[in-house]
Amino acid sequence: MKLIIAIVQDKDSNRLSSQFIEANVRATKLSTTGGFLRSGNTTFMIGIDEDRVDEVLAMIKSTSHARDQFMTPPVNLDVTMDGASAYPVEVQVGGATVFVLPIEQFHQF
């Protein structure tokens, strides 16, 4: 038995959740925030048999896409402002961060 913790961008979470339902993969969905952009993410916690881990990882990989996005860097009041800091910069967001952990026990009541 394995625990998969997958952190994906909110834009990809509904599609991934639908894929889990179609494949009969039970997942707990948590709303999370974090990362460089402090943007909305979704964290899925999945208890799954070891022989289905690759199947779940393939679903996550096919659904969670990296994309480019413009953001305005935060203003740091401790540093002298120069003209370049106020302009939006392009950064890559999305994709997925996935952890696969061994499980000693798994219970559903």
Backbone as a ProteinNet text record, in pm:
[ID]
protein_1_A
[PRIMARY]
MKLIIAIVQDKDSNRLSSQFIEANVRATKLSTTGGFLRSGNTTFMIGIDEDRVDEVLAMIKSTSHARDQFMTPPVNLDVTMDGASAYPVEVQVGGATVFVLPIEQFHQF
[TERTIARY]
84.4	0	89	48.3	122.8	29.6	88.3	18.4	78.9	-4.7	39.9	-15	75	36.6	73.5	-27.3	-5.6	-56	32.5	-2.3	-8.6	-127.5	-148.1	-210.2	-199.6	-259.4	-411.3	-482.9	-629.4	-689.4	-627	-680.1	-686.7	-603.3	-598.2	-675.1	-719.5	-771.8	-904.8	-995.7	-1125.3	-1111.7	-1028	-1004.8	-942.3	-845.7	-779.4	-876.5	-957.7	-1057.5	-1153.9	-1194.7	-1282.7	-1215.3	-1087.7	-1013.3	-1004.8	-983.9	-979.5	-1113.4	-1223.4	-1355.9	-1378.2	-1342.7	-1359.4	-1276.7	-1159.9	-1070.6	-1092.6	-1195	-1224.7	-1105.1	-1045.4	-936.1	-994.1	-992.5	-1044.8	-937.4	-975	-879.1	-945.1	-869	-913.1	-855.1	-939.9	-901.4	-896.7	-781.7	-762.8	-728.2	-785.7	-751.2	-627.8	-522	-397.4	-346.9	-260.5	-199.5	-51.4	26.4	169.2	248	376.7	464.9	506.5	583	640.4	532.5	422.9	319	209.7	218.7	114.4	-21.9	-21.3	-143.4	-216.8	-341	-423.1	-378.5	-369.3	-334.6	-437.8	-434	-514.4	-420.3	-433.6	-353.5	-444.3	-406.9	-479	-401.2	-471.8	-412.7	-482.1	-401.9	-456.1	-390.3	-470.9	-422.7	-450.2	-344.9	-361.5	-270.7	-318.2	-234.5	-110	-2.2	126.7	123.1	44.1	40	-35.1	-102.5	-174.3	-104.5	11.3	82.2	117	171.7	210.5	89.8	-24.3	-148.1	-188.4	-182.6	-219.9	-119.2	9.2	110.9	92.4	53	28.6	-88.9	-194.2	-308.5	-266.7	-188	-142.8	-57.2	34.2	124.8	50.2	-49.9	-122.7	-217	-254.9	-353	-290	-178.6	-117.7	-12.5	-46	41.8	109.5	236.4	307.7	266.2	257	218.1	292.1	302.9	366.7	260.5	296.3	203.2	281	219.1	282.6	243.3	339.2	311.2	396.2	343.9	418.4	491	622.9	697.9	651.3	652.7	614.4	712.7	662	745.7	812.5	941.8	1018	1050.8	993.7	1011.5	1149.2	1225.6	1359.4	1464.1	1428.6	1524.4	1485.5	1584.3	1557.3	1483.4	1375.1	1294.5	1369.3	1379.4	1426.2	1310.6	1313.9	1203	1168.3	1264.1	1240.1	1153.2	1147.4	1076	924.3	871.4	726.9	667.3	750.7	702	673.3	566.7	536.8	648.2	671.6	769.3	697.4	749.2	688.7	753.5	670.8	720.1	643.5	705.3	638.4	566.6	438.5	357.8	292.6	233.8	160.5	247.4	205.2	271.8	222.2	297.1	257.7	381	363.4	463.9	402	469.2	410.2	506.5	450.9	525.3	458.6	538.3	486.9	552.8	468.7	517.9	465.8	545.1	495	394.4	296.5	193.3	202.1	209.2	208.8	69.1	-29.1	-166.3	-259	-370.7	-472.7	-607.6	-691.5	-824.5	-928.9	-1042.6	-1159.7	-1273.9	-1332.3	-1441.6	-1570.7
-117	0	123.4	224.9	350.1	468.4	578.1	704.9	797.2	846.5	944	1079.4	1175.6	1314.3	1392.2	1445.5	1517.6	1660.9	1755.5	1897.2	1948.8	1993.2	2040.7	2179.4	2250.3	2383.3	2368.5	2464.2	2459.9	2441.2	2499.4	2490	2345.8	2257.7	2118.7	2023.7	2070.8	1980.9	1915.3	1988.2	1927.8	1816.5	1838.5	1735.1	1611	1632.3	1520	1446.4	1518.6	1458.1	1370.6	1417.8	1339.2	1211.6	1220.5	1100.1	998.9	1048.1	957.2	885.8	957.5	897.6	790.7	821.4	724.3	598	611.6	497.7	431.5	476.8	423.4	437.6	555.4	589.7	684.3	643.6	729.1	827.3	954.3	1058.9	1159.6	1208.7	1319.2	1446	1544.5	1668.3	1780.6	1846.5	1956.7	2084.5	2194.2	2322.3	2375.7	2406.5	2453.7	2576.8	2650.6	2768.7	2763.7	2809.7	2813.4	2835.1	2818	2834.7	2979.1	2999.5	3130.3	3236.2	3199.5	3296.8	3304	3221.9	3214.9	3190.1	3106.9	3082	2960.4	2945.2	2834.6	2702.7	2603.9	2468.4	2373.4	2251.6	2144.6	2031.4	1977.9	1863.4	1742.3	1637.3	1510.7	1412.8	1346.5	1239.2	1109.9	1013.4	891.3	770.8	686	556.4	455.1	389.1	303.1	180.4	69.2	-51	-22.8	-86.9	-61.1	-87.9	-184.4	-216.8	-113.3	-17	88.7	224.9	230.9	359	418	337.8	389.5	441.3	376.1	421.1	560	579.3	708.5	815.9	783.3	880	921.5	828.7	860.7	956.5	937	1028.7	1168.8	1176.6	1307	1376.2	1300.5	1357.8	1406.5	1332	1370.6	1488.4	1512.8	1617	1747.1	1739.3	1856.9	1916.3	2028.2	2088.8	2213.4	2227.9	2351.3	2455.6	2580.1	2687.7	2814.5	2907.8	3035.7	3135.5	3218.9	3316.7	3442.4	3556.1	3681.8	3717.2	3765.5	3810.4	3933.2	4018.2	4135.7	4099.4	4113.6	4079.8	4163.8	4106.7	4183.8	4298.2	4406.7	4523.2	4502.8	4519	4510.1	4652.5	4695.4	4833.5	4860.4	4755.7	4773.2	4803.8	4783.1	4800.1	4923.3	4995.6	5111.7	5067.9	5136.2	5101.4	5140.7	5048.3	5082.6	5057.8	5113.8	5106.3	4964.7	4871.6	4736.1	4652	4685.2	4598.4	4606.4	4707.4	4723.6	4652.1	4599.1	4535.6	4387.9	4337.7	4194.5	4111.1	3994.3	3900.3	3769.2	3695.5	3569.2	3456.5	3373.8	3261	3135.7	3021.9	2896.1	2846.3	2810.6	2760.1	2629.9	2563	2440.7	2318.3	2213.6	2086.3	2023.9	1932.1	1866.1	1833.9	1837.7	1788.6	1667.4	1553	1427.8	1356.9	1310.2	1230.2	1092.7	986.9	851	793.5	758.2	713.3	573.1	493.3	362	378.3	287.4	290	161.4	173.1	55.3	-3.5	83.1	37.9	132.7	76.8	157	103.3	193.1	152.1	244.7	189	269.1	221.4	313.8	277.6	333.7
0	0	0	-76.9	-87.7	-63.7	-19	-7.5	-111.2	-201.4	-300.8	-259.1	-246.1	-219	-344	-411.8	-537.7	-524	-549.1	-542	-685.5	-726.6	-864.1	-860.7	-971	-979.6	-986.8	-928.2	-927.1	-1066	-1167.3	-1303.3	-1353.3	-1298.5	-1342.3	-1250.6	-1136.3	-1033.9	-1070	-1133.6	-1167	-1269.7	-1369.1	-1469.9	-1408	-1319.6	-1253.6	-1162.1	-1089.8	-1002.7	-1083.8	-1200	-1287.2	-1334.4	-1366.7	-1407.9	-1294.8	-1173.1	-1058.3	-1042	-1056.2	-1041.2	-1147.2	-1272.6	-1381.2	-1359.1	-1298.5	-1277.3	-1141	-1068	-935	-839.2	-842.8	-750.9	-647.6	-522.5	-415.5	-371.1	-369.2	-334.4	-242.3	-147.5	-63.4	-123.5	-146.1	-213.3	-110.4	-101.3	-7.2	-83.8	-44.5	-103	-31.2	-106.6	-46.2	-120.4	-55	-114.3	-86	-181.4	-155.3	-281.9	-269.5	-382.4	-400.7	-503	-532.9	-553.9	-622.1	-653.5	-548.4	-445	-343.5	-408.6	-510.3	-586.3	-531.8	-575.4	-529.7	-589.7	-505.4	-546.2	-489.6	-538.1	-481.6	-447.8	-327.8	-286.6	-278.6	-349.8	-345.4	-259.2	-167.2	-87	-129.7	-175.7	-234.3	-169.7	-107.9	-60.2	-169.4	-219.6	-337.6	-325.9	-383.8	-388.8	-471.8	-434.6	-498.7	-649.4	-693	-836	-919.8	-856.9	-930.3	-924.3	-858.9	-843.4	-979.4	-1070.2	-1202.2	-1279.5	-1265.5	-1330.5	-1280.4	-1149	-1090.6	-1131.3	-1129.6	-1169.8	-1315.8	-1402.1	-1542.4	-1556.7	-1476.1	-1479.3	-1436.3	-1331.8	-1282	-1387.6	-1446.9	-1546.1	-1669.6	-1714.4	-1835.4	-1812.9	-1688.9	-1658.5	-1611.7	-1544.7	-1481.6	-1573.4	-1636.4	-1735.6	-1681.2	-1714.7	-1684.2	-1787.1	-1744.1	-1834.6	-1793	-1885.1	-1854.5	-1811.6	-1714.7	-1660.3	-1624.6	-1643.5	-1605.1	-1462.2	-1385.8	-1249.8	-1220.3	-1132.1	-1088.7	-960.5	-958.7	-837.4	-718.7	-599.2	-481.4	-457.3	-402.9	-374.6	-239.5	-235.6	-112.1	-68.7	40.7	84.7	144.2	172.4	228.5	120.9	-4	-112.9	-194.6	-242.1	-325.7	-450.8	-482.1	-599.6	-726.2	-817.1	-950.3	-1045.9	-1164.1	-1257.4	-1300.2	-1296.4	-1347.9	-1255.6	-1127.9	-1034.2	-1047	-1114.6	-1124.1	-1245.8	-1333	-1454.2	-1432.2	-1494.7	-1483.9	-1548.3	-1491.6	-1546.6	-1576.5	-1672.6	-1711	-1630.7	-1566.9	-1488.7	-1529.7	-1506.5	-1537.8	-1412.7	-1427.5	-1316.8	-1360.3	-1266.6	-1298.8	-1287	-1355.3	-1337.8	-1208.7	-1157	-1032.5	-950.2	-819.2	-725.8	-657.9	-667.1	-620.1	-525.3	-413.9	-317	-311.4	-311.7	-295.9	-171.3	-73.1	56.7	89.3	159.4	202.1	316.3	320.9	424.1	504.3	635.7	721.3	735.2	755.3	772.2	698.2	651.5	583.1	628.8	678.2	728.3	669.9	634.2	597.8	685.5	757.8	848.5	798.8
[MASK]
+++++++++++++++++++++++++++++++++++++++++++++++++++++++++++++++++++++++++++++++++++++++++++++++++++++++++++++

